[in-house]
Amino acid sequence: MLRTKPGRSAIAAAVALVLCATGSPAQAQNDDLFDMSLEELVNLSVTSVSRKSEPLADTTSAVFVITREDIERQGIRSIPDALRLAPGLSVLQIDANKWAIGARGESGRFANKLLVLMDGRTLYTPSFSGVFWDVQSTLIEEIERIEVIRGPGATVWGSNATNGVINIITRQPDADAGTSILAGIDPEGSSFAAGQYSGAMGGSGAYRVFAKYHSANANRFVDGGEAFDDWDLWRGGVRAQWRNDRDEWSGSVEGYGGDMGESDVLFVPAPPYFSIAPNDASVSGGFATLRWNRARDGGTSSAADLIIDYTDRDAALYSETRTTLSFDGRHQWSRGAHEFIAGGQVRKNYYDFKNSARVSFVEDFMNIDEDLLVAVFLQDEITLKPDAVSLTLGVKLERNEFSPRSVEFMPTARLLWKPADDMSLWAGAARAVRTPSFADQGTESLDVLPARPPLTGPNPFPIPLRTASISNPDFESEVLAAYEAGLRGRFSDTMSYDVSVYVFDYENLRTFAGGDTVCQPSGVSVLVNPLCILSSTSATTEVQFTNEASSRTWGGEVQVDWLPMEALRVIAHASFAKQDLGRGLSGSAVPFQYPEWQAQLRAEYRYGPKLSLAAAFRYVDEIEVQDIDDYWQGNVNLRWQPTENWVLYLGVRNLFDDATLEYTSELFESLPTEIERSAYLNLRYDF
């Protein structure tokens, strides 16, 4: 269980309460979280599917929207915990500051087929095409909704939008006026304090500033020892917007910094052939965005985004400093039965890498300090029968400096049929790619598996055998051919449903090809001089990334949303993902690192205008290759608003078990830790 840093929780709460006491109430915030009808819930507007606003019921993808009200009712304080509410996602916590998040058959700390964005700004790290979730920690009250697309979104979002897209959309600065002070404590290990202030700028502008600090102490390993994964992080930012008769401008600046505790696994030549060393990863970064939108008569509109993003991570695994400049523009117009949207993107990355004992960059890539991506897309939504049948055709062309192909080609075709006002059927086919990264083409990683003891199993040598992965400069893009279909609608005015099925065929998947075995520390090949084993402390088997694998993943998701009474909402969903091995994957540890079955039941009840209770219970199937058993988890949150200004949240996480092992990082850079039961008290004061 998380252990509290002495005095820190109490200090954070005391500071927040003192700030609260000095404020005078200006405006009551009395959110009615149960006002939306089922029809309104089904027809929430989403923008991530086609990069234009459209009702969820009219989308031709498997989409789930996590609303601000969902997050607040459940007492959620982090983005990964919010993502647990969505069907079809695998959200598994590794330790106090690391998560493995994937979609439809993929998971892992370094999962690389799920594109994550915040307000359209990509959050993935080009060095491995994945996301460091520990620094995606914007204040949860800043989030308006999270749109989760299960399935490819490459035609509008580009490469790496393979298995899914997550777009975190923040609130407009003029959404609320006033000040909020927040604080929270977990008696067993974490605390936070935060504040927001919103105001007007003249008659056509608004701004909001926020600041947040969060800390937590270390978890414990499965064997009971301390895991050293304590962490602390601060974050702050400002958002602003301006409007006139034709244009809307918005901008934001945000920064963060802190330390993420790590338990670095180091090889030693004696049993158990590894040791644990505490280490702190220093993280910092920030971004600035400027956005412009113009709506014209006849449904024509234009938009452009300019983004500057900076990140600096100094960790035991590897260190990276990166600056990203990005420009994105798009234009939407109609001609008869056709509704077009076209756009383009230019993105430039500037890098500075540092080698570590575990990860090193080959010489050719060590000298690469920048890369360029250029992309264009066109999508046409064709109305075949008004309010009944439409066909969407689209294509994206992308050029980046890692893909051996001159241009990546990502087309899609999607059909929507609405046989009744309260029912829609959709089907789609798409091609998506996961482009190579530095990790694929230019890095060497040592001890990607635990060292094998002498004279055991696949190790015939009298010394321990280590494993190193060797990059491949000719590594190509992984390719997905996706086929999907879905049905959504309403059984009645109080119950809706959403069903989706899919088949994903992968080609050119990353796998490993066996290579040489060398003695350490001499580096002499065993094939050249077998006797080098006698004078060595260990041997290392080298395996190289290749594109020799293929596989098929198939499955589906089902969701039911029920409003049996005005004050009660019940949501149930289940998902299944099955991976069938193709060529090149047999015997590999790559497959089956994703729970095949997942299910969730949520209930949210309002008892009068001041009190509400929410509970979420989820089932996660076993992960056999990691020796992780299936489990149930339960979270309960009580929300009480005793006055117009005060809101109190009291809850318990991991209700059913003292501790749960959810996931083990795939690179063996840290040992498994258990996520233990915790209770919390959070307070919010609005004035």
VOGU-3710 file (C-alpha; in Angstrom, 3 decimals, decimal comma):
1> mlrtkpgrsa> 0,000/0,000/0,000  1,180/3,533/-0,626  3,126/4,945/2,313  2,675/8,610/3,174  5,618/10,956/3,194  5,709/12,325/6,744  3,580/15,406/7,098  3,116/16,029/3,379  -0,542/14,995/3,190  -1,426/17,059/6,227
11> iaaavalvlc> 0,471/20,072/4,901  -1,246/19,903/1,499  -4,677/19,673/3,073  -3,938/22,437/5,584  -2,723/24,813/2,869  -5,834/24,205/0,818  -8,158/24,690/3,797  -6,454/27,933/4,767  -6,892/29,197/1,204  -10,531/28,175/1,322
21> atgspaqaqn> -11,110/30,028/4,558  -9,733/33,265/3,103  -12,114/33,264/0,137  -15,575/34,742/0,061  -18,282/32,931/-1,889  -19,022/34,630/-5,197  -21,095/32,094/-7,056  -22,458/28,725/-6,016  -21,561/25,751/-8,137  -24,414/23,301/-7,749
31> ddlfdmslee> -23,935/20,892/-10,651  -26,907/18,683/-11,352  -25,120/15,584/-12,587  -28,219/13,606/-13,531  -30,071/16,013/-15,810  -29,270/14,441/-19,178  -31,872/12,192/-20,754  -30,919/8,952/-22,464  -31,533/10,538/-25,864  -29,119/13,340/-24,989
41> lvnlsvtsvs> -26,526/10,829/-23,798  -26,783/8,823/-27,040  -26,476/11,986/-29,144  -23,495/13,572/-27,427  -21,399/15,455/-29,958  -17,975/13,983/-30,741  -15,180/15,400/-32,883  -12,459/12,736/-32,899  -13,908/10,339/-35,491  -13,968/12,653/-38,526
51> rksepladtt> -12,457/15,841/-37,040  -15,824/17,570/-37,185  -18,639/17,751/-34,666  -21,253/15,025/-35,142  -23,718/13,134/-32,921  -22,320/9,973/-31,424  -25,284/8,047/-32,888  -24,174/9,027/-36,417  -20,543/7,968/-36,118  -19,155/5,036/-38,093
61> savfvitred> -16,714/3,854/-35,437  -16,876/2,222/-32,029  -16,851/5,334/-29,835  -17,263/5,862/-26,107  -17,390/9,266/-24,420  -16,196/9,709/-20,836  -17,848/12,924/-19,691  -16,826/15,393/-17,021  -19,869/14,249/-15,035  -18,743/10,596/-15,236
71> ierqgirsip> -15,344/11,546/-13,857  -16,755/13,625/-11,013  -19,416/11,122/-9,947  -16,765/8,395/-9,645  -14,350/10,652/-7,714  -11,583/10,051/-10,275  -8,321/11,975/-9,931  -6,167/10,693/-12,838  -6,520/10,169/-16,586  -5,654/6,424/-16,464
81> dalrlapgls> -8,363/5,864/-13,843  -10,837/7,745/-16,043  -9,940/5,521/-19,011  -10,962/2,455/-16,983  -14,574/3,553/-17,585  -14,342/2,865/-21,333  -15,075/-0,549/-22,864  -12,440/-2,159/-25,069  -9,472/-0,520/-23,327  -6,986/-2,373/-21,167
91> vlqidankwa> -5,868/-0,060/-18,326  -3,464/-1,868/-16,016  -1,317/-0,246/-13,349  2,301/-1,421/-13,097  3,416/0,541/-10,031  2,675/3,857/-8,364  3,605/5,914/-11,451  3,503/3,545/-14,443  0,581/2,166/-16,470  0,068/-0,238/-19,362
101> igargesgrf> -2,759/1,032/-21,572  -3,848/-0,442/-24,887  -6,887/-1,325/-26,976  -8,287/-4,402/-28,699  -5,596/-6,965/-28,029  -2,592/-4,774/-27,256  -1,204/-3,633/-23,936  2,087/-2,770/-22,289  3,970/0,111/-20,754  5,462/0,707/-24,201
111> ankllvlmdg> 2,309/-0,087/-26,185  2,719/1,519/-29,605  -0,575/1,111/-31,488  -2,796/3,480/-29,517  -2,633/7,163/-30,448  -3,275/9,511/-27,524  -4,019/13,204/-27,963  -4,990/16,145/-25,805  -7,023/18,722/-27,722  -5,533/17,233/-30,892
121> rtlytpsfsg> -1,920/17,506/-29,600  -0,150/14,145/-29,848  1,161/12,803/-26,538  3,142/9,851/-27,872  6,918/9,679/-27,680  8,570/9,129/-31,099  11,455/7,213/-29,522  9,134/4,223/-29,033  5,773/5,415/-30,477  4,101/5,128/-27,074
131> vfwdvqstli> 3,006/7,274/-24,138  4,601/8,047/-20,788  1,417/8,170/-18,736  3,150/9,418/-15,586  3,378/12,978/-16,975  -0,129/13,117/-18,505  -1,409/14,663/-15,316  -3,351/17,791/-16,157  -5,794/18,804/-13,454  -8,789/16,484/-13,830
141> eeierievir> -11,208/19,416/-13,467  -9,711/20,836/-16,673  -11,129/17,940/-18,712  -14,464/18,374/-20,486  -14,625/14,860/-21,935  -12,469/12,015/-23,233  -13,407/10,521/-26,606  -12,257/6,921/-26,989  -12,260/5,382/-30,472  -11,764/1,633/-30,520
151> gpgatvwgsn> -10,269/0,786/-33,876  -8,130/2,624/-36,423  -8,322/6,372/-36,922  -5,395/6,685/-39,300  -7,262/8,404/-42,135  -7,696/11,612/-40,136  -5,052/11,226/-37,399  -2,234/9,439/-39,255  0,243/6,746/-38,285  0,102/5,046/-34,876
161> atngviniit> -3,700/5,504/-34,733  -3,867/1,749/-35,289  -5,845/-0,034/-32,580  -7,506/3,101/-31,265  -7,474/6,824/-30,593  -7,903/8,619/-27,262  -8,575/12,359/-27,484  -8,635/14,211/-24,155  -10,601/17,437/-24,642  -10,201/20,216/-22,083
171> rqpdadagts> -12,759/22,779/-21,010  -13,117/26,159/-22,629  -11,921/29,014/-20,410  -15,407/30,572/-20,378  -17,079/27,335/-19,178  -17,126/28,499/-15,545  -16,415/31,734/-13,753  -14,922/31,964/-10,298  -12,342/30,158/-8,194  -11,984/26,580/-6,989
181> ilagidpegs> -9,591/25,244/-4,384  -9,093/21,481/-4,150  -7,224/19,178/-1,805  -7,135/15,486/-1,103  -5,500/12,964/1,172  -5,084/9,225/1,168  -4,074/8,250/4,712  -1,965/5,443/3,267  0,148/7,349/0,856  -0,846/10,238/-1,416
191> sfaagqysga> -1,968/13,845/-1,296  -2,706/16,668/-3,675  -3,550/20,342/-3,630  -4,774/22,407/-6,574  -6,478/25,624/-7,522  -8,303/27,163/-10,497  -9,318/30,710/-11,324  -11,460/31,799/-14,294  -12,124/35,331/-15,427  -13,240/37,483/-18,341
201> mggsgayrvf> -11,105/39,594/-20,666  -13,186/42,441/-21,990  -16,464/41,478/-23,575  -15,212/38,753/-25,914  -12,506/36,864/-24,070  -11,962/34,619/-21,079  -9,052/32,951/-19,343  -8,412/30,312/-16,715  -5,280/29,515/-14,702  -4,612/26,418/-12,635
211> akyhsananr> -1,879/24,881/-10,504  -1,568/21,413/-9,028  0,813/19,423/-6,837  0,554/15,668/-6,260  2,749/13,239/-4,361  2,677/9,575/-3,388  4,974/7,204/-1,578  6,200/3,840/-2,737  4,208/0,695/-3,378  5,501/-2,707/-2,348
221> fvdggeafdd> 6,813/-5,568/-4,403  4,903/-8,830/-4,564  7,336/-10,255/-1,984  6,608/-7,356/0,392  9,702/-5,203/-0,094  9,506/-1,473/-0,787  9,422/-0,694/-4,515  10,974/2,823/-4,443  8,278/4,068/-6,853  7,382/7,145/-4,812
231> wdlwrggvra> 6,850/10,262/-6,886  5,880/13,917/-6,856  4,805/16,188/-9,674  3,720/19,793/-10,026  1,803/21,222/-12,969  0,432/24,606/-13,901  -1,053/26,350/-16,874  -3,174/29,087/-18,363  -5,802/28,908/-21,124  -7,393/31,824/-22,933
241> qwrndrdews> -9,851/32,392/-25,765  -11,166/35,307/-27,799  -14,161/35,524/-30,115  -15,507/37,970/-32,645  -18,181/37,776/-35,325  -16,103/35,536/-37,584  -13,207/34,021/-35,709  -12,375/32,216/-32,527  -8,835/32,205/-31,161  -7,630/30,123/-28,243
251> gsvegyggdm> -4,272/29,494/-26,674  -2,757/27,613/-23,790  0,558/27,333/-21,984  1,251/24,506/-19,570  4,315/23,210/-17,734  5,233/20,414/-15,333  8,162/18,978/-13,408  8,933/16,389/-10,777  10,587/13,105/-9,884  9,351/9,591/-10,600
261> gesdvlfvpa> 10,774/6,903/-8,362  12,001/3,740/-10,054  13,255/0,340/-8,968  16,043/-0,244/-11,459  16,746/-3,943/-12,136  20,486/-4,544/-12,550  22,220/-7,734/-13,641  24,656/-9,383/-11,229  26,639/-12,553/-12,022  25,443/-14,428/-8,912
271> ppyfsiapnd> 21,995/-15,833/-7,981  19,313/-14,553/-8,346  21,241/-12,750/-11,136  19,688/-9,347/-10,536  19,656/-6,643/-7,882  17,322/-3,728/-7,232  18,637/-0,178/-7,102  16,450/2,822/-6,241  16,509/5,594/-8,799  14,640/8,823/-9,491
281> asvsggfatl> 13,654/9,751/-13,024  13,653/13,507/-13,377  10,864/14,714/-15,673  9,953/18,167/-16,901  8,334/19,759/-19,891  5,644/22,007/-21,235  3,784/23,122/-24,304  2,191/26,157/-25,911  -0,684/26,045/-28,387  -2,435/28,587/-30,578
291> rwnrardggt> -5,671/27,653/-32,358  -7,862/29,463/-34,871  -11,366/28,561/-36,063  -13,613/30,322/-38,561  -17,161/29,224/-39,392  -18,773/30,477/-42,607  -22,251/30,323/-44,063  -23,382/27,047/-45,613  -21,515/24,790/-43,168  -18,056/25,801/-44,391
301> ssaadliidy> -15,365/26,143/-41,764  -11,589/26,363/-41,426  -9,241/25,662/-38,533  -5,512/25,681/-37,804  -3,335/24,680/-34,846  0,230/25,703/-34,015  1,900/23,707/-31,226  5,288/23,827/-29,507  6,007/20,917/-27,167  9,067/20,289/-24,975
311> tdrdaalyse> 9,924/17,265/-22,858  12,964/16,273/-20,807  13,259/12,842/-19,158  16,380/11,665/-17,361  15,809/8,066/-16,270  17,747/4,879/-15,630  16,320/3,233/-18,751  17,263/6,077/-21,109  17,340/9,863/-21,251  15,781/12,099/-23,869
321> trttlsfdgr> 15,238/15,783/-24,506  12,850/16,616/-27,334  11,289/19,728/-28,825  8,381/19,335/-31,246  6,994/21,966/-33,600  3,696/21,138/-35,277  1,283/22,884/-37,635  -2,084/21,387/-38,534  -4,708/22,918/-40,835  -8,053/21,686/-42,155
331> hqwsrgahef> -11,024/22,939/-44,177  -14,599/21,643/-44,314  -17,126/22,334/-47,090  -20,209/20,861/-48,791  -21,205/20,271/-52,399  -24,632/18,749/-52,918  -24,689/15,323/-51,267  -20,956/15,503/-50,477  -19,454/16,865/-47,275  -15,693/17,196/-47,571
341> iaggqvrkny> -12,980/17,729/-45,014  -9,345/18,095/-46,060  -6,232/18,960/-44,150  -2,517/18,668/-43,716  0,147/18,528/-41,040  3,824/19,352/-40,747  5,670/18,179/-37,627  9,338/18,594/-36,787  11,083/16,891/-33,847  14,454/17,907/-32,388
351> ydfknsarvs> 16,171/15,306/-30,175  19,008/14,856/-27,734  19,485/11,280/-26,481  21,778/9,872/-23,814  22,808/6,242/-23,472  22,334/4,244/-20,288  23,569/0,878/-19,001  20,394/-0,725/-20,394  19,664/1,180/-23,604  22,131/2,598/-26,107
361> fvedfmnide> 21,659/4,224/-29,496  23,676/2,893/-32,403  26,191/5,308/-33,849  24,214/6,224/-36,971  21,133/7,104/-34,909  23,072/8,812/-32,137  23,865/11,506/-34,710  20,210/11,985/-35,731  18,951/15,069/-33,939  15,774/15,814/-35,907
371> dllvavflqd> 13,084/14,325/-38,109  10,246/15,660/-40,246  6,713/14,393/-40,880  4,435/15,732/-43,619  0,876/14,478/-44,148  -2,306/15,343/-46,051  -5,785/13,819/-45,873  -9,125/14,042/-47,671  -12,443/12,625/-46,509  -15,818/12,703/-48,260
381> eitlkpdavs> -19,088/11,880/-46,490  -21,675/11,096/-49,166  -25,373/11,193/-48,311  -26,962/8,332/-50,238  -30,364/8,722/-48,595  -31,062/11,739/-46,353  -31,142/10,874/-42,626  -30,812/7,174/-43,479  -27,753/6,070/-45,478  -24,312/7,627/-45,878
391> ltlgvklern> -20,953/6,458/-47,174  -17,636/7,890/-46,011  -14,488/7,531/-48,110  -11,143/8,886/-47,042  -7,407/8,608/-47,413  -4,324/9,935/-45,663  -0,863/10,166/-47,209  2,047/10,551/-44,824  5,772/10,881/-45,273  8,134/10,466/-42,327
401> efsprsvefm> 11,845/9,845/-42,083  11,630/6,453/-40,358  9,418/4,592/-42,811  11,264/2,888/-45,697  8,234/3,567/-47,910  8,290/6,908/-49,643  4,649/7,524/-48,638  2,401/5,694/-46,170  -1,074/5,085/-47,614  -3,985/4,913/-45,131
411> ptarllwkpa> -7,465/4,641/-46,725  -10,873/3,942/-45,186  -14,436/3,227/-46,321  -17,367/3,389/-43,872  -21,114/2,927/-44,284  -23,915/4,139/-41,972  -27,530/2,954/-42,183  -30,297/4,257/-39,919  -33,342/1,997/-40,393  -35,150/3,861/-37,594
421> ddmslwagaa> -34,732/7,055/-35,609  -33,467/5,119/-32,603  -31,195/2,624/-34,393  -28,059/2,858/-36,506  -25,867/0,206/-38,091  -22,376/0,867/-39,355  -19,536/-1,026/-40,988  -16,032/-0,035/-41,978  -12,756/-1,168/-43,444  -9,440/0,634/-43,080
431> ravrtpsfad> -5,715/0,314/-43,507  -3,521/1,713/-40,743  0,209/1,607/-40,033  2,482/1,818/-37,035  5,610/3,505/-38,337  9,103/2,596/-37,095  10,646/4,413/-34,162  14,137/4,942/-32,787  13,634/1,825/-30,648  12,997/-0,285/-33,758
441> qgtesldvlp> 15,739/1,042/-36,010  18,474/2,500/-33,844  18,712/1,184/-30,263  20,235/-1,754/-28,443  18,590/-2,898/-25,195  20,267/-5,188/-22,675  18,492/-7,574/-20,280  15,122/-7,407/-21,985  14,408/-10,747/-20,255  15,571/-12,017/-16,857
451> arppltgpnp> 18,975/-13,708/-16,990  18,727/-17,483/-17,329  20,630/-19,446/-14,639  23,538/-21,653/-15,752  22,766/-25,105/-17,178  18,980/-24,648/-17,036  16,385/-24,760/-19,804  17,602/-22,906/-22,897  20,955/-22,029/-21,281  23,533/-24,785/-21,903
461> fpiplrtasi> 26,423/-22,712/-20,543  27,966/-22,849/-17,038  27,478/-19,067/-16,728  24,272/-16,976/-16,706  22,781/-16,150/-20,112  21,475/-12,645/-20,753  19,324/-11,375/-23,644  19,845/-8,220/-25,674  17,604/-6,827/-28,421  19,352/-5,373/-31,448
471> snpdfesevl> 17,595/-2,805/-33,600  17,157/-3,190/-37,328  17,862/-0,159/-39,572  15,680/-1,776/-42,238  12,686/-2,242/-39,956  9,443/-1,413/-41,794  6,011/-0,185/-40,774  3,608/-2,618/-39,153  0,406/-2,793/-41,204  -3,175/-3,373/-40,080
481> aayeaglrgr> -6,149/-4,266/-42,274  -9,179/-3,645/-40,044  -12,769/-4,741/-40,563  -15,436/-3,490/-38,147  -19,190/-3,371/-37,720  -21,530/-2,052/-35,062  -25,099/-1,537/-33,957  -26,297/1,123/-31,545  -29,685/2,393/-30,505  -32,341/2,391/-27,808
491> fsdtmsydvs> -34,543/-0,387/-26,500  -36,747/2,254/-24,900  -36,627/5,773/-23,526  -34,681/4,428/-20,546  -32,264/1,880/-22,056  -29,708/2,108/-24,859  -27,241/-0,373/-26,309  -24,030/-0,327/-28,320  -22,468/-3,429/-29,893  -19,322/-3,643/-32,025
501> vyvfdyenlr> -17,299/-6,478/-33,546  -13,992/-6,466/-35,398  -11,329/-8,507/-37,158  -7,794/-7,067/-37,268  -5,287/-8,647/-39,673  -1,691/-7,601/-39,019  1,271/-7,929/-41,359  4,922/-6,976/-40,867  4,522/-7,249/-37,101  7,574/-6,763/-34,945
511> tfaggdtvcq> 9,151/-9,955/-33,688  12,652/-11,243/-32,953  15,125/-13,215/-35,016  17,850/-15,185/-33,235  21,393/-13,907/-33,534  24,840/-14,405/-32,156  25,831/-15,313/-28,586  28,833/-13,436/-27,222  30,929/-13,778/-24,113  31,027/-10,967/-21,577
521> psgvsvlvnp> 32,904/-8,786/-20,985  35,181/-9,712/-23,905  32,473/-9,492/-26,616  33,912/-12,559/-28,386  31,410/-14,681/-30,312  30,830/-18,183/-28,991  30,809/-19,370/-32,604  34,288/-17,944/-33,123  35,790/-19,135/-29,830  33,607/-21,473/-27,715
531> lcilsstsat> 36,281/-21,563/-25,005  35,619/-17,903/-24,167  32,817/-19,211/-21,935  35,417/-20,528/-19,482  36,846/-17,070/-18,793  33,596/-15,060/-18,840  31,180/-13,876/-16,163  28,142/-14,144/-18,455  27,045/-14,638/-22,040  24,594/-12,537/-24,037
541> tevqftneas> 22,257/-13,802/-26,740  21,443/-11,132/-29,276  18,034/-11,031/-30,960  17,134/-8,569/-33,700  13,836/-6,870/-34,494  12,321/-8,102/-37,746  9,019/-7,714/-39,623  8,511/-11,448/-40,057  5,328/-11,859/-37,999  1,617/-11,739/-38,758
551> srtwggevqv> -1,453/-12,324/-36,622  -5,200/-11,899/-36,435  -7,031/-10,334/-33,502  -10,795/-10,582/-33,320  -13,408/-9,718/-30,744  -16,030/-7,212/-29,780  -17,622/-5,034/-27,135  -21,155/-4,642/-25,837  -22,543/-1,846/-23,684  -25,935/-1,189/-22,074
561> dwlpmealrv> -26,904/2,144/-20,511  -30,026/2,093/-18,320  -31,896/4,887/-16,525  -34,453/2,991/-14,420  -35,394/6,160/-12,528  -34,538/9,830/-12,609  -31,940/9,538/-9,862  -30,273/6,266/-10,925  -28,048/5,348/-13,865  -26,593/1,879/-14,498
571> iahasfakqd> -23,957/1,131/-17,146  -22,691/-2,343/-17,989  -20,166/-3,301/-20,633  -18,006/-6,256/-21,580  -15,223/-6,765/-24,116  -13,408/-9,731/-25,635  -10,176/-9,817/-27,650  -8,584/-12,993/-28,991  -5,242/-13,134/-30,767  -4,573/-15,949/-33,239
581> lgrglsgsav> -0,926/-16,550/-33,981  0,333/-16,291/-37,529  3,773/-16,770/-38,925  6,721/-15,607/-36,852  4,953/-15,360/-33,484  4,918/-18,998/-32,392  6,819/-19,400/-29,143  7,252/-15,651/-28,708  6,333/-13,781/-25,536  4,766/-11,035/-27,660
591> pfqypewqaq> 1,162/-12,358/-27,744  -1,233/-12,908/-24,852  -0,094/-9,910/-22,792  -3,644/-8,584/-22,866  -6,639/-9,853/-20,829  -9,036/-11,579/-23,220  -12,162/-10,811/-21,178  -13,026/-7,605/-19,353  -16,325/-6,461/-17,880  -17,609/-3,550/-15,819
601> lraeyrygpk> -20,760/-2,601/-13,961  -21,304/0,992/-12,843  -24,139/2,385/-10,777  -24,662/6,058/-9,920  -27,417/7,170/-7,560  -28,440/10,648/-6,435  -30,054/10,883/-3,023  -31,531/14,353/-3,026  -29,795/17,492/-4,308  -26,752/17,212/-2,020
611> lslaaafryv> -25,759/13,559/-1,882  -24,839/10,995/-4,550  -23,217/7,578/-4,478  -21,298/5,915/-7,326  -19,769/2,461/-7,556  -17,769/0,739/-10,299  -16,994/-2,974/-10,328  -14,767/-4,455/-13,017  -13,553/-7,897/-13,949  -10,164/-8,449/-15,620
621> deievqdidd> -9,220/-11,812/-17,100  -5,940/-13,579/-16,428  -2,756/-12,774/-18,358  -1,242/-16,223/-18,590  2,146/-15,330/-20,035  2,761/-12,971/-17,091  1,354/-15,389/-14,523  -1,284/-12,843/-13,464  -4,577/-14,255/-12,180  -7,984/-12,849/-13,058
631> ywqgnvnlrw> -9,541/-10,530/-10,480  -12,460/-8,280/-9,560  -11,930/-4,705/-8,453  -14,429/-2,387/-6,820  -14,386/1,378/-6,320  -16,967/3,342/-4,329  -17,307/7,139/-4,145  -19,635/9,284/-2,029  -20,180/12,878/-3,176  -21,680/15,265/-0,618
641> qptenwvlyl> -22,384/18,951/-1,146  -23,379/20,283/2,283  -23,395/23,938/1,149  -23,394/25,832/-2,114  -19,610/26,165/-1,917  -18,299/22,942/-0,397  -18,114/19,530/-2,090  -16,707/16,492/-0,308  -15,653/13,190/-1,897  -15,081/10,105/0,223
651> gvrnlfddat> -14,187/6,779/-1,348  -12,379/3,475/-1,433  -10,307/1,986/-4,273  -9,684/-1,741/-4,764  -12,479/-2,678/-2,407  -12,332/-6,469/-2,764  -8,657/-7,240/-2,215  -5,833/-6,058/-0,024  -3,547/-5,917/-3,041  -3,723/-6,804/-6,733
661> leytselfes> -0,997/-7,536/-9,238  -2,262/-5,935/-12,462  0,680/-5,964/-14,870  4,432/-6,485/-15,215  6,438/-4,189/-17,461  7,484/-5,989/-20,626  11,126/-4,807/-20,553  11,926/-6,218/-17,099  13,203/-2,798/-16,066  11,303/-3,079/-12,776
671> lpteiersay> 9,908/-5,859/-10,614  6,145/-6,454/-10,220  4,368/-4,382/-7,597  0,921/-4,794/-6,106  -1,727/-2,097/-6,246  -3,222/-2,059/-2,779  -6,527/-0,986/-1,326  -6,723/2,704/-0,446  -9,222/5,200/0,940  -9,337/8,917/0,216
681> lnlrydf> -10,943/12,182/1,246  -11,095/14,980/-1,333  -12,478/18,481/-0,838  -13,468/21,246/-3,236  -14,383/24,802/-2,359  -15,923/27,099/-5,009  -16,196/30,842/-4,674
//
